[in-house]
Amino acid sequence: MTGFASSLLVRRGTPEWDAVLRATGILALAAIYPAIRWPDVAVLAGFVCLTVFVSGPISMVLPAAFEPMLMVAGRLYHPLLVTLLAVAGNLYMDYVNYHVYGAVMRHPRLEPARSSWVVRKTLVLFQRSPFFAVWLCAWSPIPYWIVSVLAPISRYPMRKYLFATFLGRAPRVWFFATLGLVIPVSTQVLATCTIAAVVTGLVVALHRGPRALLRSGLVAGDRPGAA
Protein backbone atom coordinates (compact mmCIF):
# COMPACT_ATOMS: atom_id res chain seq x y z
CA MET A 1 0.00 0.00 0.00
CA THR A 2 2.87 2.31 0.81
CA GLY A 3 4.42 1.60 -2.57
CA PHE A 4 1.14 2.44 -4.30
CA ALA A 5 0.82 5.71 -2.39
CA SER A 6 4.42 6.59 -3.22
CA SER A 7 3.84 5.94 -6.90
CA LEU A 8 0.99 8.46 -6.86
CA LEU A 9 3.35 11.12 -5.59
CA VAL A 10 5.97 10.57 -8.28
CA ARG A 11 5.92 13.30 -10.93
CA ARG A 12 5.11 12.11 -14.43
CA GLY A 13 6.97 14.10 -17.07
CA THR A 14 7.02 17.88 -16.92
CA PRO A 15 5.11 19.75 -14.18
CA GLU A 16 2.52 20.86 -16.76
CA TRP A 17 1.99 17.34 -18.12
CA ASP A 18 1.91 15.91 -14.60
CA ALA A 19 -0.82 18.40 -13.65
CA VAL A 20 -2.91 17.37 -16.66
CA LEU A 21 -2.64 13.69 -15.79
CA ARG A 22 -3.56 14.27 -12.15
CA ALA A 23 -6.46 16.56 -13.02
CA THR A 24 -7.79 13.94 -15.45
CA GLY A 25 -7.66 11.28 -12.76
CA ILE A 26 -9.38 13.51 -10.19
CA LEU A 27 -12.17 14.45 -12.62
CA ALA A 28 -12.69 10.81 -13.56
CA LEU A 29 -13.00 9.79 -9.92
CA ALA A 30 -15.28 12.74 -9.14
CA ALA A 31 -17.61 11.78 -12.00
CA ILE A 32 -18.21 8.23 -10.77
CA TYR A 33 -20.86 8.98 -8.14
CA PRO A 34 -22.82 11.60 -10.19
CA ALA A 35 -22.81 9.23 -13.17
CA ILE A 36 -24.26 6.44 -11.02
CA ARG A 37 -26.73 8.74 -9.26
CA TRP A 38 -28.07 10.68 -12.26
CA PRO A 39 -28.55 9.00 -15.68
CA ASP A 40 -28.15 12.30 -17.58
CA VAL A 41 -24.73 12.83 -16.04
CA ALA A 42 -23.73 9.34 -17.17
CA VAL A 43 -24.88 10.10 -20.72
CA LEU A 44 -23.03 13.42 -20.82
CA ALA A 45 -19.90 11.83 -19.35
CA GLY A 46 -20.09 9.20 -22.08
CA PHE A 47 -20.48 11.96 -24.65
CA VAL A 48 -17.33 13.67 -23.40
CA CYS A 49 -15.44 10.36 -23.52
CA LEU A 50 -16.56 9.81 -27.12
CA THR A 51 -15.55 13.36 -27.97
CA VAL A 52 -12.09 12.74 -26.56
CA PHE A 53 -11.85 9.45 -28.47
CA VAL A 54 -12.83 10.82 -31.89
CA SER A 55 -10.59 13.88 -31.34
CA GLY A 56 -7.48 11.81 -30.66
CA PRO A 57 -4.79 10.61 -33.07
CA ILE A 58 -7.37 8.34 -34.66
CA SER A 59 -9.26 11.43 -35.88
CA MET A 60 -7.42 11.36 -39.21
CA VAL A 61 -9.33 8.19 -40.11
CA LEU A 62 -12.61 9.43 -38.60
CA PRO A 63 -13.56 12.26 -40.98
CA ALA A 64 -17.32 11.94 -40.47
CA ALA A 65 -17.89 10.65 -36.94
CA PHE A 66 -17.96 13.78 -34.79
CA GLU A 67 -20.62 15.80 -36.62
CA PRO A 68 -23.41 13.16 -36.51
CA MET A 69 -22.59 12.62 -32.83
CA LEU A 70 -23.03 16.35 -32.18
CA MET A 71 -26.36 16.37 -33.99
CA VAL A 72 -27.64 13.45 -31.91
CA ALA A 73 -26.45 15.11 -28.69
CA GLY A 74 -28.06 18.40 -29.76
CA ARG A 75 -31.41 16.64 -29.91
CA LEU A 76 -31.06 15.28 -26.40
CA TYR A 77 -29.58 18.30 -24.62
CA HIS A 78 -29.34 22.05 -25.07
CA PRO A 79 -26.91 22.90 -27.91
CA LEU A 80 -24.96 25.29 -25.66
CA LEU A 81 -24.37 22.53 -23.09
CA VAL A 82 -23.30 20.18 -25.88
CA THR A 83 -20.97 22.88 -27.21
CA LEU A 84 -19.39 23.48 -23.80
CA LEU A 85 -18.69 19.79 -23.17
CA ALA A 86 -17.58 19.00 -26.71
CA VAL A 87 -15.17 21.94 -26.91
CA ALA A 88 -13.75 21.05 -23.49
CA GLY A 89 -13.14 17.49 -24.72
CA ASN A 90 -11.64 18.82 -27.96
CA LEU A 91 -9.22 21.15 -26.19
CA TYR A 92 -8.15 18.47 -23.75
CA MET A 93 -7.36 16.08 -26.57
CA ASP A 94 -5.75 18.79 -28.68
CA TYR A 95 -3.36 19.41 -25.80
CA VAL A 96 -2.52 15.70 -25.70
CA ASN A 97 -2.25 15.49 -29.49
CA TYR A 98 0.19 18.40 -29.53
CA HIS A 99 2.61 16.37 -27.42
CA VAL A 100 1.90 13.02 -29.07
CA TYR A 101 2.27 14.24 -32.66
CA GLY A 102 5.31 16.27 -31.71
CA ALA A 103 7.04 13.29 -30.11
CA VAL A 104 6.18 10.99 -33.03
CA MET A 105 7.22 13.40 -35.77
CA ARG A 106 10.50 14.24 -34.04
CA HIS A 107 11.46 10.57 -33.86
CA PRO A 108 14.67 9.86 -35.84
CA ARG A 109 12.96 7.18 -37.91
CA LEU A 110 10.56 9.78 -39.30
CA GLU A 111 13.30 12.07 -40.55
CA PRO A 112 12.43 11.17 -44.20
CA ALA A 113 8.84 12.25 -43.54
CA ARG A 114 9.89 15.57 -42.01
CA SER A 115 12.25 16.20 -44.92
CA SER A 116 9.73 15.35 -47.64
CA TRP A 117 8.62 17.97 -50.15
CA VAL A 118 5.02 17.91 -48.94
CA VAL A 119 5.89 18.50 -45.27
CA ARG A 120 8.47 21.20 -46.00
CA LYS A 121 6.15 23.20 -48.26
CA THR A 122 3.16 22.78 -45.97
CA LEU A 123 5.23 23.84 -42.98
CA VAL A 124 6.34 27.01 -44.77
CA LEU A 125 2.71 27.89 -45.50
CA PHE A 126 1.72 27.18 -41.91
CA GLN A 127 4.49 29.36 -40.46
CA ARG A 128 3.37 32.37 -42.51
CA SER A 129 0.22 32.68 -40.40
CA PRO A 130 -0.02 29.86 -37.85
CA PHE A 131 -2.85 31.36 -35.77
CA PHE A 132 -5.01 31.84 -38.85
CA ALA A 133 -4.18 28.34 -40.10
CA VAL A 134 -5.21 26.70 -36.81
CA TRP A 135 -8.38 28.79 -36.61
CA LEU A 136 -9.31 28.02 -40.21
CA CYS A 137 -8.81 24.26 -39.85
CA ALA A 138 -10.71 24.26 -36.54
CA TRP A 139 -13.98 25.32 -38.18
CA SER A 140 -13.64 24.56 -41.89
CA PRO A 141 -13.77 21.23 -43.77
CA ILE A 142 -9.94 21.27 -43.98
CA PRO A 143 -8.70 18.30 -41.87
CA TYR A 144 -7.72 19.68 -38.48
CA TRP A 145 -5.12 16.97 -37.85
CA ILE A 146 -2.88 18.72 -40.41
CA VAL A 147 -2.29 21.65 -38.05
CA SER A 148 -2.20 19.21 -35.12
CA VAL A 149 0.97 17.84 -36.69
CA LEU A 150 2.42 21.09 -38.03
CA ALA A 151 2.00 23.09 -34.81
CA PRO A 152 4.27 20.92 -32.65
CA ILE A 153 6.78 20.46 -35.47
CA SER A 154 7.12 24.24 -35.77
CA ARG A 155 6.97 24.58 -31.96
CA TYR A 156 4.08 27.00 -32.20
CA PRO A 157 3.15 28.17 -28.65
CA MET A 158 0.62 25.89 -26.99
CA ARG A 159 -1.56 28.68 -25.59
CA LYS A 160 -1.98 30.38 -28.97
CA TYR A 161 -2.63 27.01 -30.59
CA LEU A 162 -5.40 26.14 -28.13
CA PHE A 163 -6.91 29.64 -28.23
CA ALA A 164 -7.11 29.59 -32.03
CA THR A 165 -8.63 26.13 -31.79
CA PHE A 166 -11.25 27.35 -29.33
CA LEU A 167 -12.21 30.28 -31.57
CA GLY A 168 -12.74 27.93 -34.49
CA ARG A 169 -14.19 24.92 -32.69
CA ALA A 170 -16.85 26.63 -30.60
CA PRO A 171 -18.99 28.03 -33.46
CA ARG A 172 -18.54 24.87 -35.52
CA VAL A 173 -19.64 22.60 -32.68
CA TRP A 174 -22.60 24.84 -31.85
CA PHE A 175 -23.66 24.86 -35.52
CA PHE A 176 -23.81 21.06 -35.76
CA ALA A 177 -25.45 20.68 -32.35
CA THR A 178 -28.14 23.12 -33.48
CA LEU A 179 -28.39 21.55 -36.93
CA GLY A 180 -29.49 18.32 -35.32
CA LEU A 181 -32.74 20.02 -34.30
CA VAL A 182 -33.75 20.97 -37.84
CA ILE A 183 -32.15 18.45 -40.21
CA PRO A 184 -34.78 16.00 -41.55
CA VAL A 185 -32.84 12.85 -40.67
CA SER A 186 -33.84 10.41 -37.96
CA THR A 187 -31.77 10.04 -34.80
CA GLN A 188 -31.34 6.36 -35.60
CA VAL A 189 -29.73 7.17 -38.95
CA LEU A 190 -27.39 9.72 -37.38
CA ALA A 191 -26.38 7.28 -34.64
CA THR A 192 -25.81 4.55 -37.22
CA CYS A 193 -23.58 6.85 -39.29
CA THR A 194 -21.54 7.68 -36.19
CA ILE A 195 -21.08 4.05 -35.21
CA ALA A 196 -20.19 3.05 -38.77
CA ALA A 197 -17.60 5.83 -39.06
CA VAL A 198 -15.99 4.92 -35.72
CA VAL A 199 -15.85 1.22 -36.53
CA THR A 200 -14.36 1.93 -39.96
CA GLY A 201 -11.76 4.20 -38.43
CA LEU A 202 -10.81 1.59 -35.84
CA VAL A 203 -10.39 -1.07 -38.49
CA VAL A 204 -8.17 1.20 -40.59
CA ALA A 205 -6.13 2.30 -37.57
CA LEU A 206 -5.56 -1.25 -36.33
CA HIS A 207 -4.67 -2.45 -39.80
CA ARG A 208 -2.21 0.28 -40.71
CA GLY A 209 -0.79 1.40 -37.37
CA PRO A 210 -0.26 4.96 -36.04
CA ARG A 211 3.04 5.69 -37.77
CA ALA A 212 1.74 4.43 -41.10
CA LEU A 213 -1.28 6.74 -40.72
CA LEU A 214 0.93 9.74 -40.05
CA ARG A 215 3.19 8.93 -42.93
CA SER A 216 0.41 8.31 -45.44
CA GLY A 217 -1.50 11.39 -44.26
CA LEU A 218 1.41 13.81 -44.45
CA VAL A 219 3.72 12.34 -47.02
CA ALA A 220 1.87 11.76 -50.24
CA GLY A 221 5.20 11.83 -51.95
CA ASP A 222 8.62 13.41 -51.94
CA ARG A 223 8.25 15.45 -55.11
CA PRO A 224 5.81 18.14 -56.26
CA GLY A 225 3.80 15.91 -58.55
CA ALA A 226 3.33 13.21 -55.93
CA ALA A 227 0.71 15.05 -53.92
PEKAUR-V259621 format. One record per backbone hydrogen bond with DSSP energy under -0.5 kcal/mol. NH is the residue of the N-H (numbers start at 1). CO is the residue of the C=O. E is the energy in kcal/mol with one decimal. If there is no record, write none. Layout:
nh:NH co:CO e:E
nh:NH co:CO e:E
This chain:
nh:5 co:1 e:-2.4
nh:6 co:2 e:-2.4
nh:7 co:3 e:-2.0
nh:8 co:4 e:-1.2
nh:9 co:5 e:-0.8
nh:9 co:6 e:-0.8
nh:10 co:6 e:-0.7
nh:13 co:11 e:-0.7
nh:18 co:14 e:-2.9
nh:19 co:15 e:-2.0
nh:20 co:16 e:-1.7
nh:21 co:17 e:-2.2
nh:22 co:18 e:-2.3
nh:23 co:19 e:-2.6
nh:24 co:20 e:-2.2
nh:25 co:21 e:-2.0
nh:26 co:22 e:-2.5
nh:27 co:23 e:-2.5
nh:28 co:24 e:-2.3
nh:29 co:25 e:-2.2
nh:30 co:26 e:-2.6
nh:31 co:27 e:-1.5
nh:32 co:28 e:-0.5
nh:32 co:29 e:-1.0
nh:33 co:29 e:-0.6
nh:34 co:30 e:-0.7
nh:35 co:31 e:-2.0
nh:36 co:32 e:-1.8
nh:37 co:33 e:-2.9
nh:38 co:34 e:-2.9
nh:41 co:38 e:-0.6
nh:42 co:38 e:-1.6
nh:43 co:39 e:-2.2
nh:44 co:40 e:-2.5
nh:45 co:41 e:-2.6
nh:46 co:42 e:-2.2
nh:47 co:43 e:-2.1
nh:48 co:44 e:-2.2
nh:49 co:45 e:-2.2
nh:50 co:46 e:-2.4
nh:51 co:47 e:-2.4
nh:52 co:48 e:-2.5
nh:53 co:49 e:-2.2
nh:54 co:50 e:-2.8
nh:55 co:51 e:-1.1
nh:56 co:53 e:-1.2
nh:59 co:56 e:-2.6
nh:60 co:57 e:-1.0
nh:61 co:58 e:-2.0
nh:62 co:59 e:-1.6
nh:65 co:62 e:-0.9
nh:69 co:65 e:-1.2
nh:70 co:66 e:-2.2
nh:71 co:67 e:-2.1
nh:72 co:68 e:-2.2
nh:73 co:69 e:-2.4
nh:74 co:70 e:-2.5
nh:75 co:71 e:-0.8
nh:75 co:72 e:-0.9
nh:76 co:72 e:-0.9
nh:76 co:73 e:-0.6
nh:77 co:73 e:-2.6
nh:81 co:78 e:-0.7
nh:82 co:78 e:-2.3
nh:83 co:79 e:-2.6
nh:84 co:80 e:-2.4
nh:85 co:81 e:-2.3
nh:86 co:82 e:-2.7
nh:87 co:83 e:-2.6
nh:88 co:84 e:-1.9
nh:89 co:85 e:-2.3
nh:90 co:86 e:-2.6
nh:91 co:87 e:-2.9
nh:92 co:88 e:-2.1
nh:93 co:89 e:-2.2
nh:94 co:90 e:-2.7
nh:95 co:91 e:-2.0
nh:96 co:92 e:-1.7
nh:97 co:93 e:-3.3
nh:98 co:94 e:-2.0
nh:99 co:95 e:-1.2
nh:100 co:96 e:-2.6
nh:101 co:97 e:-3.2
nh:102 co:97 e:-0.5
nh:102 co:98 e:-1.4
nh:103 co:99 e:-2.4
nh:104 co:100 e:-2.5
nh:105 co:101 e:-2.9
nh:106 co:102 e:-1.5
nh:107 co:104 e:-1.4
nh:110 co:107 e:-2.1
nh:111 co:108 e:-1.6
nh:114 co:110 e:-2.2
nh:115 co:111 e:-2.0
nh:116 co:113 e:-1.0
nh:118 co:221 e:-0.9
nh:120 co:116 e:-2.3
nh:121 co:117 e:-2.4
nh:122 co:118 e:-2.3
nh:123 co:119 e:-2.6
nh:124 co:120 e:-1.8
nh:125 co:121 e:-1.9
nh:126 co:122 e:-2.4
nh:127 co:123 e:-2.4
nh:128 co:124 e:-0.8
nh:128 co:125 e:-0.7
nh:129 co:125 e:-0.8
nh:129 co:126 e:-0.8
nh:133 co:129 e:-2.2
nh:134 co:130 e:-2.5
nh:135 co:131 e:-2.5
nh:136 co:132 e:-2.9
nh:137 co:133 e:-2.3
nh:138 co:134 e:-1.8
nh:139 co:135 e:-1.0
nh:139 co:136 e:-0.7
nh:140 co:136 e:-2.3
nh:146 co:143 e:-1.1
nh:147 co:144 e:-0.7
nh:148 co:144 e:-1.5
nh:149 co:145 e:-1.3
nh:150 co:146 e:-2.3
nh:151 co:147 e:-2.5
nh:152 co:148 e:-0.6
nh:153 co:149 e:-1.4
nh:154 co:150 e:-2.4
nh:156 co:151 e:-2.7
nh:161 co:157 e:-2.2
nh:162 co:158 e:-2.8
nh:163 co:159 e:-2.3
nh:164 co:160 e:-2.6
nh:165 co:161 e:-1.8
nh:166 co:162 e:-2.5
nh:167 co:163 e:-2.3
nh:168 co:164 e:-1.4
nh:169 co:165 e:-3.4
nh:170 co:166 e:-2.3
nh:172 co:168 e:-1.1
nh:173 co:169 e:-3.2
nh:174 co:170 e:-2.4
nh:175 co:171 e:-2.2
nh:176 co:172 e:-2.0
nh:177 co:173 e:-2.4
nh:178 co:174 e:-2.3
nh:179 co:175 e:-2.5
nh:180 co:176 e:-1.4
nh:181 co:178 e:-1.7
nh:182 co:179 e:-1.3
nh:183 co:179 e:-2.6
nh:185 co:183 e:-2.0
nh:190 co:186 e:-2.0
nh:191 co:187 e:-2.7
nh:192 co:188 e:-2.3
nh:193 co:189 e:-2.4
nh:194 co:190 e:-2.1
nh:195 co:191 e:-2.5
nh:196 co:192 e:-2.6
nh:197 co:193 e:-2.3
nh:198 co:194 e:-2.3
nh:199 co:195 e:-2.6
nh:200 co:196 e:-2.4
nh:201 co:197 e:-2.3
nh:202 co:198 e:-2.4
nh:203 co:199 e:-2.3
nh:204 co:200 e:-2.4
nh:205 co:201 e:-2.8
nh:206 co:202 e:-2.7
nh:207 co:203 e:-1.8
nh:208 co:204 e:-2.5
nh:209 co:205 e:-2.5
nh:213 co:209 e:-1.9
nh:214 co:210 e:-2.1
nh:215 co:211 e:-2.5
nh:216 co:212 e:-2.8
nh:217 co:213 e:-2.3
nh:218 co:214 e:-2.4
nh:219 co:215 e:-2.7
nh:220 co:218 e:-0.9
nh:226 co:223 e:-1.9
nh:227 co:224 e:-0.8
